[in-house]
């Protein structure tokens, strides 16, 4: 179970890194510093992770030139 949770966290972080952090934090309703804690693997709640996951559905990926 622990490895499954780590894989889910890893997938969310990978998807979040391909998006605009400011827009993602605004849609998720969390502070930008909180989003950065999630992305850097520091302490955060599962509610925060769920909010980020839900925000990923509406925030488009960054365009790479």
C-alpha positions in Angstrom: 0.0 0.0 0.0 2.8 2.4 0.8 4.5 2.0 -2.6 1.1 2.5 -4.3 0.7 5.8 -2.4 4.2 6.9 -3.3 3.5 6.1 -7.0 0.3 8.2 -6.9 2.2 11.1 -5.2 4.9 10.8 -7.9 2.4 10.9 -10.7 0.7 14.0 -9.3 4.0 15.8 -8.9 5.1 14.9 -12.4 1.9 16.3 -13.9 2.1 19.4 -11.7 5.6 20.2 -12.9 4.3 20.5 -16.4 1.8 23.2 -15.5 2.0 26.8 -14.4 2.5 26.7 -10.6 0.8 30.0 -9.9 -2.3 29.1 -11.8 -2.4 25.6 -10.3 -2.2 26.9 -6.7 -4.9 29.4 -7.4 -7.3 26.8 -8.9 -6.4 24.4 -6.0 -7.1 27.1 -3.5 -3.8 26.7 -1.8 -0.9 29.1 -1.2 2.0 28.9 -3.7 4.4 27.9 -0.9 2.2 25.0 0.0 2.2 23.8 -3.6 6.0 24.1 -3.6 6.1 21.9 -0.4 4.1 19.2 -2.3 6.4 19.4 -5.3 9.6 19.2 -3.2 8.3 16.3 -1.1 8.1 18.1 2.2 5.4 17.9 4.8 1.8 18.4 3.5 -1.7 16.9 4.1 -3.6 14.5 2.0 -6.3 17.1 1.5 -3.7 19.3 -0.1 -2.6 16.5 -2.4 -6.2 15.9 -3.3 -6.8 19.6 -4.1 -3.7 19.6 -6.4 -5.0 16.4 -8.1 -8.4 18.0 -8.8 -6.8 21.2 -10.1 -4.7 19.2 -12.6 -7.9 18.4 -14.4 -8.6 22.1 -15.2 -5.2 23.7 -15.6 -3.7 23.1 -19.0 -0.1 22.0 -19.5 2.5 24.6 -20.3 3.4 25.1 -24.0 7.0 24.2 -24.8 8.6 26.2 -27.5 
